[in-house]
């Protein structure tokens, strides 16, 4: 099976997955059910998610790809930064901060 989630679906899955570490058992159960439903709707399994993560490289690379796919209003310099991030093995604290700021901007959380 080919791994494919729309960028917004992937962002939603990431937010839901964050709730799987909740200290509240009921919240964890609801998050697990919602994540499984999202994957079912996309005709994917958890194995597809794990395999995709294994072949996609470091998380910041996938993150940069996601921002490039979703960020229609990015400036050329921001797009260049995201393409460059995909070539990096690790990120500096400053680079992680820029990536977080771009995420906030793309998701509409920028102030």
N, C-alpha and C positions, 0 to 999 in steps of 0.2 A: 504494500500500500504506500502511496506517496503521501508524505507529510505535508499538509497544507492547511493552515488556519489563516483566516483574514487577519490583518494586523490588529483590528479592534477585538476580534475574538481572542487572539493571543494575549493582548493586554488584559482582557477580562479574566482569562484563565490564570494569568500571573497574579492578579489581585486576589482571586479566589484561593489560589494555592497558598498565599500568605496567611490566610485564615486557618490553614491546616495545622498551624503551630499554636493556635489559641489555647489558653489554659481552660477555656470553657468547653466541656465535652459536647454540648448541644451545638455550639457554634462550629466545632470541628466537623460534626456529622452533617450539618447543613452545607458546609463548604464542600465536603467530599461529594455529597449528592449533586450539588450544582456543577462542580467540575466534571463529574462523570456525565451529567446530562449535556453539558456543553460539548464534550468529546463525542458523545453518542450522536448529537445533532450534526456534527461535522463528519460522522462516520469514521471516527478515529478511536484508537484504544490508548491506554496508558503506555503500552509497549511502543506504540508509534511515537509518543512524546519522548520517551527515554532514548529510543534509537535516534530521533532527530537531534536531540541534545548531544548525543555522542558523536555525531558526524558533522555538526554545525560549527564546532569550535568553541572558543571561550564565550562566556555569556555576553561580554561587551561587544563582541562581533555581531551576535544575533540582535542585540539591542540596537546597534548602529544600523543594521539592515532594516529593522522594524521602523526606526525613525525616518530613514530615507524613503521607505514605502509609504508612510503615513503623512509625512511632513511636506505637504504641497507648497506651503508658504515659506519654506526655509530659504535663507539667503545663499548665494553661491559659496561664500566662505564657510557657512555652516555645513553645506553639503560636502565641501572639500574636507572639512574636519572629520565628518562621519566616514567618508571613504578612507581617510588616513587611519582612523581608529581601527578599521577592519584589518589593517596590516600589522597592528601592534600586538605583541604577545601579552603584554601587561600594560596597565595604565597607571600614570602618576596620579596623585591626589587631585591635582589641578585638572587633568583630563577627565577624571571621574566627575568632578564638579561641573565641568562644561557639559558633559553627557547628561547629568541630572537636570541642569538648567534647560537644555534642549528638550528633554522629556517633558518637563513642566510646561514649556511653551507649546509643544505639539499637542499635549493633552488639555490645553486651555487653563492651566493652573498658574501661569506666569502673572506676576503682579506688576 
